[in-house]
Amino acid sequence: MVLLAREESHFWDVKSRLSKGGVVQKIAVALANGDGGEFALGIEDAKTSEDDLDRWQGYSTIEDLNPVHQALAKDCLPQIPYSVDYLEIEGQESKGFVCLVTITKSADVHYTAAGKVYVRHHAASTEIHGQEIVNLSLSKGAQSYEDQELGDYFLDEAIEEQELRDFLASVSPAMPPADFLRRERLYNRKTEGMKVSAALLYADKPQSILNKRCGIKIARYETDLEGFNRDYLKGVPQSLEGPARVLIELALDAVSTEIQAVQTLDSSGQLVPTRYPPETLKEIIVNAVIHRDYNLADDILIYIYNNRVEVHSPGKLPGHITLKNIFTDRASRNGTLVRLLNKYPDPPNKDIGEGLQTAFAKMKEAKLKAPEFRFEGNYFVVKIGHTPLARPEELILEYLESHPEITNRVARDITGIQSENLVKQRFYNLQDAGSIERVPGKAGSSSAWRQVQPQVAESPAPGSPARDPQQLAFDLIPTEVVQAASSTETSRRPQRWQPKRETRRKRKTGQ
């Protein structure tokens, strides 16, 4: 069964029918303080048996669940927003029924009867204290636009949406569309007006319902300059539409296609297709869709440059989240959207709370610098640069392994440094180290650098006097090293060291 095979996660847990009220309160409070979720009472932990069916050890009567209702409705403060479904296995009624509890997100901070506060973190319910409770309260303070009722999208239209029907055909327990929408509180029961989250998730064309609030635009600029200029715009920007899951897939395909057409000069001097870790692109685009502020009438904007991808997501960071705690704390502006997307058999948001860590780890594996975050007007911007982790000096020397010389322009291409002056400084660093030298006869815009060639000592002609070993050692020292070692401060012109010159003069004068 799909329900038994489902792994415990940020949104799902199973508990034994023998679980006491304190256990029920803990999981219920944790889900309500987060983005909501579900737990099943009457299913044993996966560790207890290799046979999934043996884990189904349900209740005999509905009356057996009275303590559960007591724990949810009275013992938790304030009361937990929940609904219950009773499930049986057809033909296996003797195994009893399982109580499926659905917890919806709440604007309140909920406490157990013991006065404890829990939040859901991955597949665990974790207790929080002090400032963490304050932060949780702040993150819940603003009502999300996803909960607003739509005035022109109603239940009779929503139950016919193909995306909703496809979704319900793939999940367990099976139920009619209207029952699912009711259980998930995705519409107003009095007016039957649908909520914004329902349109985002299941409407065939949510963009026609939420004008310019949930699309994605992709533009390609043939430049590596910061900012953007229409002079570099290639073709017509793409406009993508569809329900959230479909929109994410369309965006990933479109961005990947555009990137593959971009050529990058690698450290060997070869033009190769630009590659970014697909996991990084996916996590950043998924985050933009599920965490953006849908109250702002603007689309997500994705700009593809020669050396980077920028994703501009409408809105600031949610709740108390800042650039400093973005990796450690959690707050969701669109909890319903996040939770219901995660119910798909192959959800786009699998690693709840771990998406950014995954994005950064994959960039490091690809030997690229980590993504950068910034705010730009009403947008939260993520920059994914195609900038190598290797030091620029290393890349320059690697290029010269297979090329006779290198120019400033080529060095900028392979290092990802945009400033001509910064690249010059890298050249000077290598010159001071005695590794490279200017190519004679090339100056200005055509100036170039080459590796310092080791000097080979000439063999003396037969009968000629042997050269002074110290003078020979001096001749083999690169000029740049001698200059760097010079202690003369009175003149900018480096002076060559003349070994034993005074000794030779004394011999000539007889002194």
Protein Blocks (a to p, Z undefined) as FASTA:
>chain_A
ZZlmpccdfkbccddfkbcfklmmmmmmmmmmmnopaddehiacfklpmblklmpccdfb
fklmmmmmmmmmmmpccdddddddddddehilmnopaddddddddfbdcddfkopacdde
hjaccddehjlmmmmmmmmmpccfklpccfkbcfklmmmpmklmmmmmmpccdddfklmm
mmnopacfklopacfklmmmmpmblmlmmgoilbccddddddfbecjdfklpgcjaddde
ddfklmmmmmmmmmmmmmmmpccddfkopacdddddfklmmmmmmmmmmmmcfkbgcddd
ddddfkbccdddedidehjbcfklmmmmccdfblmlmmmmmmpmbafblmgoilmmmmmm
mmmmnopacdddddehjaccdddddbdfbdfklmmmmmmmmccbdcfklmmmmnopabfk
lmmmmmmmmmmnopaccdehiahjlbccddddddddddddehiacddfklmmmmmpcfkl
mmmmpcbfkbcbdcdddehklmmmmmmnoZZ
